[in-house]
């Protein structure tokens, strides 16, 4: 018998977790809801039957408990499934909210990343996104350590420029705009990730300080420039 691929195990863990959210547990191992699987090569055969060695291996590893033909996650399986689901849904938010790719591209790429993201990168992406509570499909994202630590802070770490208070400083995180000409203009003026920025005024025109320069921005820029909050000297 060939070794069971890790991604097959993780996909079945994800399926069981999602089935639990939908109230479908325990699952009949011969009649799994194939519509819950993502698009990668999976432990589901063309006729909809799970390759028996995948479930058998997961039972042997203590990830699944089996009673008759019915299976459910063990406590160990739940913990591992939780991490897979968290990686997948955090990746979905990144591709949907920040990179703005199509839903098909978002889903297929998230399915790949769920198998390779390590905990440090997952926590960093989650923090970057402001600890989103749900994925683009409305399903809850399991909370991580970074989310628990963030409860002592007011609001997300990275916010649109317009969310800063007048006089508040931070550093540029990224610019998300489809106005490519405007993006080139901002870049030429020194708008780049890591650059200190301070909001000077919002009305009648938004004015920022970027280094030694004060810039007037149009109204849309306040929702297109994302800032990492924190005390910085915008004149540096």
QUISUL-V709686 format. One record per backbone hydrogen bond with DSSP energy under -1.0 kcal/mol. CO is the residue of the C=O (numbers start at 0). NH is the residue of the N-H. Records with the same first field share a line. If there is no record, write none. Layout:
CO->NH / NH
//
This chain:
4->8
5->9
6->10
7->11
8->12
9->13
10->14
11->15
12->16
13->17
14->18
15->19
16->20
17->21
18->23
19->22
26->70
27->30
31->33
32->35
33->36
42->50
44->47
48->44
50->53 / 54
51->55
52->56
53->57
54->58
55->59
56->60
57->62 / 63
58->61
62->73
64->71
66->69
68->28
69->66
70->26
71->64
73->77
74->78
75->79
76->80
77->81
78->82
79->83
80->84
81->85
82->86
83->87
84->88
85->89
86->90
87->91
88->92
89->93
90->94
91->95
92->96
93->97 / 98
94->100
101->105
102->106
103->107
104->108
105->109
106->110
107->111
108->112
109->113
111->114
112->115 / 116
117->121
118->122
119->123
120->124
121->125
122->126
123->127
124->128
125->130
126->129
132->140
134->137
138->134
143->147
144->148
145->149
147->150
148->151
149->152
156->228
158->226
159->162
160->163
164->167
167->198
168->229
169->196
170->227
171->193
173->225
177->179
178->182
179->183
180->184
181->185
182->186
183->187
184->188
185->190
186->189
191->194
194->171
196->169
197->208
198->166
200->206
205->216
206->199 / 200
207->214
208->197
209->212
212->209
214->207
219->222
220->224
221->161
223->175
224->160
225->172 / 173
226->158
227->170
232->235
233->210
//
